Amino acid sequence: QVQLVESGGGLVQAGGSLRLSCAASGLTFSSRAMGWFRQAPGKERELVAKISWSGGSIYYADSVKGRFTISRVNAKNTMTLQMNSLKPEDMAVYYCAADSTYYGVGSYDIRGYNYWGQGTQVTVSS
């Protein structure tokens, strides 16, 4: 049974930082590209960042570039998203997801991910 469990969300003031973690089990984590997505109320789920299976290829959405850092430790089946200089517009439920293919760089399309966590809420107060 595949499980992706996010943690680290919470309430932070604008300009503050949070570190999200995603713990994976039940899948060959080291062979899957992974992604962080977010969904704000009334909006579609959007890709925030993705990282290839090896960690050698990383993508950030323009809205978070320079503020967020995605990383992974395959030996620990974990992925993190360090979020700095948070803005009110970053407020959303954040999800980690596993790409459906092996040894790839990760899809830009939400439909390319076949396993999802339950999400963790990030609230940014202005």
Stockholm file with secondary structure:
# STOCKHOLM 1.0

chainA/1-126         QVQLVESGGGLVQAGGSLRLSCAASGLTFSSRAMGWFRQAPGKERELVAKISWSGGSIYYADSVKGRFTISRVNAKNTMTLQMNSLKPEDMAVYYCAADSTYYGVGSYDIRGYNYWGQGTQVTVSS
#=GR chainA/1-126 SS CCEEEEECCEEEETTCCEEEEEEEESSCGGGEEEEEEEECTTSCCEEEEEECTTSCCEEECTTTTTTEEEEEEGGGTEEEEEECSCCGGGCEEEEEEEEEEESCCCCSSGGGEEEECCCEEEEEEC
#=GC SS_cons         CCEEEEECCEEEETTCCEEEEEEEESSCGGGEEEEEEEECTTSCCEEEEEECTTSCCEEECTTTTTTEEEEEEGGGTEEEEEECSCCGGGCEEEEEEEEEEESCCCCSSGGGEEEECCCEEEEEEC
//
